[in-house]
């Protein structure tokens, strides 16, 4: 056998990484899609913030005027609304941080190679959370109001 002859080495089997595979390049479409998905989350969260900042303080005055005993969930909603009203100047900073974190997560999950199940799970759960929070806050405020109306009608 000729010592100068090159012998072919067997190729090693491909490495299966447990980490997800990401695309190497960043396209403008990735940034736009991540931004739009994060914007949808921000739009879905805005009714909750408006309800807590504008409408809940009105109900808080009504509850205080009548000296009502309130359920725990109602007290929690009133406390969150009071905290938001007190620390209103931190709201823009907090919103920018949350929007940036949501944008970053949407961007990373969008760049991920299939499956994109995590992207859509994040999108759906991130959209459902403020909607469910809005309805829970409304329920927590409206149930004592129904009790009040029932007591006043007698």
C-alpha positions as CSV (number, residue, x, y, z in Angstrom):
1,X,0.0,0.0,0.0
2,X,1.3,3.5,-0.9
3,X,1.9,5.6,2.2
4,X,1.2,8.8,0.3
5,X,-2.3,7.7,-0.6
6,X,-5.0,9.5,1.2
7,X,-7.5,7.3,2.9
8,X,-11.0,8.5,3.4
9,X,-12.0,8.8,7.0
10,X,-15.5,7.9,7.9
11,X,-17.6,10.9,8.5
12,X,-18.9,11.1,12.1
13,X,-22.6,10.9,12.6
14,X,-24.4,14.3,12.7
15,X,-24.5,15.9,16.2
16,X,-28.1,16.2,17.5
17,X,-28.1,19.2,19.8
18,X,-30.8,19.4,22.4
19,X,-30.8,23.1,21.9
20,X,-33.1,24.7,19.2
21,X,-31.7,25.7,15.9
22,X,-31.8,29.4,15.1
23,X,-31.4,31.0,11.7
24,X,-28.1,32.7,11.4
25,X,-29.3,35.9,9.7
26,X,-31.7,38.4,10.9
27,X,-34.2,39.7,8.4
28,X,-36.4,42.8,8.7
29,X,-39.5,40.5,8.5
30,X,-38.4,38.8,11.8
31,X,-38.2,42.2,13.5
32,X,-41.5,43.4,12.1
33,X,-43.4,40.2,13.0
34,X,-41.9,40.3,16.6
35,X,-42.9,43.9,16.9
36,X,-46.4,43.3,15.7
37,X,-46.9,40.4,18.0
38,X,-45.7,42.4,21.0
39,X,-47.9,45.3,19.9
40,X,-50.9,43.0,20.0
41,X,-50.0,42.1,23.6
42,X,-49.8,45.8,24.5
43,X,-53.2,46.6,22.9
44,X,-54.8,43.7,24.7
45,X,-53.3,44.9,28.0
46,X,-54.5,48.5,27.6
47,X,-58.2,47.9,28.7
48,X,-57.0,46.4,31.9
49,X,-54.7,49.4,32.6
50,X,-57.5,51.9,31.7
51,X,-60.0,50.1,33.9
52,X,-57.6,50.0,36.9
53,X,-56.5,53.7,36.5
54,X,-59.8,55.3,35.6
55,X,-62.8,53.3,36.7
56,X,-61.7,51.4,39.8
57,X,-61.0,54.5,41.9
58,X,-64.6,55.6,41.4
59,X,-65.8,52.3,42.8
60,X,-63.4,52.6,45.6
61,X,-65.0,55.8,46.7
62,X,-68.5,54.2,46.5
63,X,-67.3,51.3,48.6
64,X,-65.7,53.6,51.2
65,X,-68.9,55.8,51.4
66,X,-71.1,52.8,52.2
67,X,-68.5,51.2,54.5
68,X,-68.9,47.8,52.8
69,X,-67.1,44.6,53.8
70,X,-65.3,43.6,50.6
71,X,-64.1,40.2,49.3
72,X,-60.4,39.4,49.2
73,X,-60.3,39.6,45.4
74,X,-61.9,43.1,45.4
75,X,-59.5,44.3,48.0
76,X,-56.6,43.0,45.9
77,X,-57.9,44.8,42.8
78,X,-58.4,48.0,44.7
79,X,-54.8,47.8,46.1
80,X,-53.4,47.2,42.6
81,X,-55.3,50.2,41.3
82,X,-54.2,52.3,44.2
83,X,-50.6,51.3,43.7
84,X,-50.8,52.1,39.9
85,X,-52.3,55.5,40.7
86,X,-49.7,56.3,43.3
87,X,-46.7,55.2,41.2
88,X,-48.1,56.5,37.8
89,X,-44.7,58.1,37.0
90,X,-43.1,54.6,36.8
91,X,-45.7,53.3,34.4
92,X,-44.0,54.4,31.2
93,X,-40.7,52.9,32.3
94,X,-42.4,49.6,33.3
95,X,-44.3,49.5,30.0
96,X,-41.1,50.0,28.0
97,X,-39.3,47.3,29.9
98,X,-42.3,44.9,29.5
99,X,-42.7,45.7,25.8
100,X,-39.0,45.2,25.2
101,X,-38.9,41.9,27.0
102,X,-42.0,40.7,25.1
103,X,-40.5,41.9,21.8
104,X,-37.2,40.1,22.6
105,X,-39.0,36.8,23.5
106,X,-41.2,37.1,20.3
107,X,-38.1,37.7,18.2
108,X,-36.1,34.8,19.6
109,X,-39.1,32.4,19.3
110,X,-39.8,33.6,15.8
111,X,-36.2,33.0,14.6
112,X,-36.4,29.5,16.0
113,X,-36.5,26.7,13.5
114,X,-39.6,24.5,13.5
115,X,-41.6,23.8,15.5
116,X,-42.9,27.2,16.3
117,X,-45.2,25.9,19.0
118,X,-43.4,27.9,21.7
119,X,-44.0,31.2,19.7
120,X,-47.7,30.6,19.4
121,X,-48.0,29.4,23.0
122,X,-46.3,32.6,24.2
123,X,-48.4,34.7,21.9
124,X,-51.7,33.1,23.0
125,X,-50.9,33.0,26.7
126,X,-49.5,36.5,26.6
127,X,-52.7,37.7,25.0
128,X,-55.0,35.8,27.3
129,X,-53.4,36.9,30.5
130,X,-54.4,40.6,30.3
131,X,-57.9,39.7,29.0
132,X,-58.5,37.3,31.8
133,X,-57.1,39.9,34.3
134,X,-59.5,42.5,32.9
135,X,-62.5,40.2,33.3
136,X,-61.4,39.1,36.8
137,X,-61.0,42.8,37.8
138,X,-64.4,43.6,36.5
139,X,-65.9,40.7,38.3
140,X,-64.2,41.6,41.5
141,X,-65.6,45.1,41.4
142,X,-69.1,44.3,40.0
143,X,-70.0,41.6,42.5
144,X,-69.9,43.9,45.5
145,X,-71.7,46.5,43.4
146,X,-74.5,44.0,42.9
147,X,-74.6,43.3,46.6
148,X,-74.8,47.1,47.2
149,X,-77.6,47.6,44.7
150,X,-79.5,44.6,46.1
151,X,-79.2,46.1,49.7
152,X,-80.3,49.5,48.5
153,X,-83.4,48.2,46.7
154,X,-84.8,46.7,49.9
